[in-house]
Amino acid sequence: MYAGNVNTTESFRTCMRWDAETPHKPRADIVDPNNHPDGDIHHNHCRTLYNVEPWCYTTDTDERWEFCNIQECSKYIVFRVAHPL
């Protein structure tokens, strides 16, 4: 689930705020705060709602929504452990 702050699409369109209704009126379930990982819809960050890759509604009147270009994290996790000296 993506909860970062990228707010542009893969073609560099600006994402529309989730709490906005223009230029596109979002579906009610999409803007329900319970469906957002942080419960916050007062931003325009890309989100992975309903297990779909990160996307957002756009501010472009000709393009309702678009996927976002989010770099995947490494599959390896590095732990830094302090040496108990």
Secondary structure as GFF3:
##gff-version 3
##sequence-region A 1 85
A	DSSP	three_ten_helix	33	35	.	.	.	ID=ss1
A	DSSP	three_ten_helix	49	51	.	.	.	ID=ss2
A	DSSP	beta_strand	55	57	.	.	.	ID=ss3
A	DSSP	beta_strand	65	67	.	.	.	ID=ss4
###
